[in-house]
Amino acid sequence: MTNTVIEKIDDLLKKANFETLKIGNFASRTKTKFCFDLLVKKDAQVFSVKIFPNIDNLNPDLIRDIKQLSFILKSKPLLIGIRNRYQKLEDNTIYVREGLPFITLNTFEKILTKNIFPYILARRGGGVVFLDGTLMKTLREKQLITRKELSERLGVTKRTVSAYENESMRPSDQIAVKILKILENNEIFKKINVFKWNIKSHQEDIDLLEEKELNDFESHVQTIVNDIGLSSYWYKKGSIPFKLSLFSSIDKIEQEGFYPLFSAISEEQRKINQMNFQCLKMFNELFHKTALFIVNNDVRIPVSIKKDDIHIVKIKNLEEIDDEEDFIELIQES
């Protein structure tokens, strides 16, 4: 079912002139599940798409990596849910789990093809509807309906009607249907733009791996990175398709340019990991960012790989670097 949904989404996005990056063919060769099924780009907008069969059965590490990837790529997650623990998800509704929005495939299709966004936010005990309070007040006054009269017809207090109109309170979907029947205007439903959902994941909240979680080769790389004066983030769980991202400093993480630099790490003696290499290559092509492959001194680099736009650097060359200026020069020359 998940593969069918991914193909459907991929087709919808391409028809809407989005660039899509799908690496499921590489993921299927291993037991690794990435924190996205598709990466999507249109102009300066970047989205990561992930399908969830059950939104109440979430892997905490996967959710963390989705937030981290959104932070690193300055992207937004588009999360498609099939069901929760009780039933299939309903259309026109946003379900929030761990601060992330989940919608159905049908809702996603309406957004792309008809520009119809969801207006119901699901909560325990029933959903609440986002209404345009100003329009609600205008329509009520145009029909010469007082707040007291409307409150009596809705079965709520006058203060509650006032709260709906100043948008300090959201009506339930049952009350919203009653309001719609009385005021007779579908525009009263306020769209929730999932493309602009605020992901509450700040840089200081990102979990950094402790030194003990790195193997000897990775620890050596980290020591060199520290000496150069770069900031680094490691991904060891496997749901992000590169092991390391590098930045000039915390203050420069949001700036365009050379960083972030995505990096794979290989200490294998004989060859470069082809899956990691292909993932880096596709990231490089989609985001036009620098991709780096740090390898052991004994790794043999095939001629075919040298022709690709990936910077391959042996550890002995990194050991000779004194500062960030020399580092950038090395990468550009590699």
N, C-alpha and C positions, 0 to 999 in steps of 0.2 A: 504493500500500500504506500509506504513512504517513497519508494522510487517513482511510483506513478505520480504522486503529488509533486515531487521535485521536477519531473519532466513537464508537468502542466505549468508550474510556476516559471520555469525556464522559458517556455514558449510564450507565456504572457509578457514576461519582461522583455524578451527580444522584439516582440511586436510593438512594445512601447518604447523601443529604441534605447534600451539599456544594454550595456556590455555585461556579460556574465562570465564568471570564472567558476568552473565546476571541476573539482578534483576527486570526485567520488570514485573514478576509475583507478586512481592511485590508492585511495583509502581502502578499496575493496580487496587489495592484495595483502593487506595486513589486518590485524585486529584493532587497529587504531580508528577511533571515531573523532573526526574533527569537530570543532565548535561551530562549524557552519557547513551547510550543504551547497550553498552558492554564495559567491561574493559578487556584488552588483555595483556598477558604476554608471552614472549619467552626469556628464559635465563635472561639477565639483562635488556631487553627491555620491556617497559610498554607503552601501547597505550590506549587512551580512544576513543571509536567510538560513533559518534552521527549522526543520520539521520535528514536532514533538507528538508522538502517538498519545501520550498521557501527560498533561501539564501538571498533574499532582504527583508525578514520579520523576522528580528532577534531580540530577546529579549535581551536588554543590560545586564540585570542581569544574564541571562544564559551564555552569552559570557564571562562575568567577571568570573563566576564560572568555566567555562571550562579552562580559563587561570590559575585560582587559583589552581584547581585540578592538572593541569599539573605541576605547580610549586611545590606543596606539594609532589606529587608522583614521581617527576622527570620524567614525562612521556611526550608523544607527542600525540596531538589530531589527529585522523583520521576522517575527517568530510565529510560525503557523502551527496551531494546535488542532488535534483531531477530537479529543475528548478529555474530560476530567475524570475523577474517580467514580462519579455517579452517572454521567451521561455524555452524549456528544455535545460539543460546544455549539452555541447558537450564533446565528449570523447577526451582523450589525452591532456586535458586542465586543468590548475589550475585556479580557481577563488578565488581572495583574498577579504575577507571582514573582517574588524576590525583586520587586521594583521594575520588572520587565513586562511589556505588553504582549499578549497572545491574542491572535484573531484566527478566524476560520479561513479556509481556502476561498470560499464564496465571497466573504467580506473582502479579501485581498483582491479578488477579480473585479469586484464592483469599484474598488478604489482606482485600479489601473484603467479599466475600460469606460467607466461612467463618472469617475471623480466623485463617487458617493462614499463618504467616510462613515465609520461607525459613530453612534451617538449614545450607546448604552455602556456604562461601566459596571461590570459584574462585581457584586459584593456578596458577602455571606448574608443569607436571608432574602436575596433578590437584588436585581440590578437597579441602578439609578440612572436617570436620563439627563444628559446635558441639554438644557434649554437656553435659548436666547432670551434672557430676562427682559431686556429692553424691548424686543419685539413683542413679547408676551404682554407687557404693560400697554404698549401702543395698541395692540389688537383689542385688549380688554376695554380700554377707554373709547376706542372707535365704536365698539358695540354698546357703549354706555352701560357697561357692567361694573359695579363697584367691587372692591376687594371683598367686602362682606358677602355680597351675593355670590361671587365666585367661590369663596371658601365654603359656603353652605352647599353649593352644587357639587363640590369636590369632596366634602366630608372632612375638611381640615380647618384649622384656625385661620383667622384673618392675618395673624402674624406669620403663619407659614406661607401664605400667598405672597406676602411682602418679601419673605426670604427667597422665594423662587424668583421674584422679579429683580432683586438685587444680586442674585446668584450666590448668596451665602449658603444656600441649601439646594440640594438636587432632589427632584421628585422621584418616586419609584416608577417603574415602567407602567404599573397599573394606573397611577395618578396621571402620568404623562399622557396616556391614551385618553383619559377623560378630558384633560386640558385641550388636547388636539380636537376632540369632537365638539367642544364648546367654541373654540376660537377658529377652527377650520382653516388652518394654514400649516402646511408641512414644513415650511421654512423655520418654524419655531424650534425644530430640533437642531442643536448646535453640533457641528461636526468635530470629532476628535481626530486630529491629524497624527497618526502613528509615525509618520515620517519625521515628525519634530518632537517625538517623545523625549523627555529629559531623563537621561540615564544617570542616576546618582552613583557615580563611580569616580572618585577623585584619585589623583595620583598617589596621595599619601595612604589611600586605602588598599592599594595594590600589594598583594602579598609578595614579598621577596624571598627567594629561596635561601635557606641558611647554607653556609659553607659546607656543612657535612653532607648535604644532598647532592653535591657535585662530585663526579669522579675525579681521578687525579689529573687527567688531561683537561677537563673543564675547569678545575680549580686553577690550573696553570694559566689558562686563557683568561680567567677572571682576574688573576693577579696582574697580568699584562695590561688588561683593560683599565684596572685601577691606577696603574702607574702612568698610563697615557693621560688619564684624567677624564675618562668617559663615564657616563651613567649606563647601567645595563640592567636588563630584565631577562630572567631565564624562564623557559617553559619546559618542564620535564615530564608533564603528564601525557603529552602527545596529542591533545586536542587542538593545539595551534601548530600549523605545519612548518614551523621553524623553531630552533632551540633558543635563539637569543635575539634581542633587539637592542640596538645601541643608540645613544643620544649624546649630543654635545654636553648638555647639562640640563638640570631640572627646569631652568628658566627658559630654555630654548625648545622644549618638547613640542610646543604648539606651532612653531614656526615652520614655514615651507623651506624646501631646499634639500640639502644633503641628507638630513636625518628625517625620520627614523631609518636606520640601516638594519635590514633583516639579515640574519646570519644562520647558516647551518654549521654544525660542528662535526668533524669526522676524524677519528683517531684510528680508523681501520688501516691496516698496513698496505693493502693491495689496491683498493678501488674506492671511488666516491659513491656514496649511497644515491642511486638513481632517483628514487622517489623524492628524497629531500631536495635534490638538484632540480627536478622538474617543478616541484612546488615553488621553490625560490624563483625559478624562471618565469612562472606564470604570475607570481606576485609582482615581479619586476615589470612585466609587460602591462599589467592592468593598472598599477599605481605609479609607474614611472619613478620608482624609488630605487635607491641603491641596494643591491643584494650581494651579500658576501658569503663565501664558503671558506671557513677556516679548517685547514687540514693538517694532518701529521706530516712531518718532513719526508717520510718514506712513501707517501701516497703517490701512485702513478696517475697522472692526469691525461686522459685520452685526448688525441688531437681534435676529435669531434666536439668535445666539451669546451675546449679552448676557444672555439669559434663563437660560442654563445656569449650573450651579454651578462655574464655573471663574473664577479670579481673573486678569483680563487687565490687565497693567500696561505702560504705555509707558515707554520708556527715560528720557524727560525727567523722569518722576515719581520714578524710582529715583535719578536724579542729585541730587535734593533731599533725600534721606534721610541723616541724620547717624549714627544708631545703630540697634541691633537693635529697640529699643522703638518707634521711629518706623517701622521696616520692618514690624513686625507690625501696627501700626495702619493702615499703608497697605494691606496685603494684606486686612485685614478690612473696610476701607472700599471696596475696589475693586469 
